Amino acid sequence: MKENIEYQYRVRLVKYLGKAIQETKKKKKMMQSDLADITGTSVKFISDVERGKETIQMDKTFVLLRALGLKLYVTPDSIENQR
């Protein structure tokens, strides 16, 4: 059974993941400091993630994603060709 999943963000680079986090945070009318308080991370870390810093810590990044209600899916590259 093939699922039809709509992907709002296509993340192929770290900066795209940061952009998804930043845009979702803004849609929820949150500041970096709000997200830092909720997740126990620092404003600097959130800023680094949003800017696409390539040395981000994935465990903390997943905490940000969960706090914003985002999920990360990993799919084979060929999935784009199936549409």
N, C-alpha and C positions, 0 to 999 in steps of 0.2 A: 504494500500500500504506500503510495507516494504522498507525502505531506506537502501542502502548499503553504510555505512559510514566507511571509513578507519580511524582508530585512530593511530596517530603516537606515542602518549604517553598514557600510562595507568597510571592514577594518583590514587593511593590508599593510599598514605602517603604524608605528606607535603613535604618530601625531593624529591619526584618524580616531584612535581610541580616545585620546585626550579631547578631541573635538566633540565626540559623542557625549563624553562626561560633562564637558563644559556646557553644551547646548541643553542637555537634560537638566542640569543644575539651574540654568537660567529659566527654563520653562516652569520649573517648580518654585521659582522666585526665591532661590537660595543664594546666599553668599558663600564664598570659599570658607569663611569662618564658621558658618552654620554647618557645612558639611564636615569640617574638621572636628567640631564639637560632637557631632553625631557619631563619627567613625573613630574618634580617638587618634586621628592623624594630625599633621600640622598643615597650616595654610601653605607653607613653602612646598610641602610634598604635593598638595593638590595643584598648586601652581605649576610645578614641574610636570605633573601628569598632563594637565591641560595643554601645556606647551609642547608635549610630545617628547620630553626628555627620555632618551633611550636607556637610561640606567634606572628606570623606575623599579620599585619592588612589586612584583606581581601579587604577592599575598595581600598587601595593602590596597592595591588596585582593585582586587576582587571585593574587598570590603567596601570601597567606594561604589562599585557597580551595584552591589546588593542594596546599599543604602539609598541609591537612586532608583531602584526597581528595574535595573537593566540586567539582561542576561547575555552571556557571551557564548556563541555557537561556533564550533570549528567544523568546517565542511570541506569536502574535497574541492579542489580548484575547478573541476569539471562541472560543478553544480550550475555555474553561470551559463554553461552551454546547453543545459537541459531546458531552459526557458524558451 
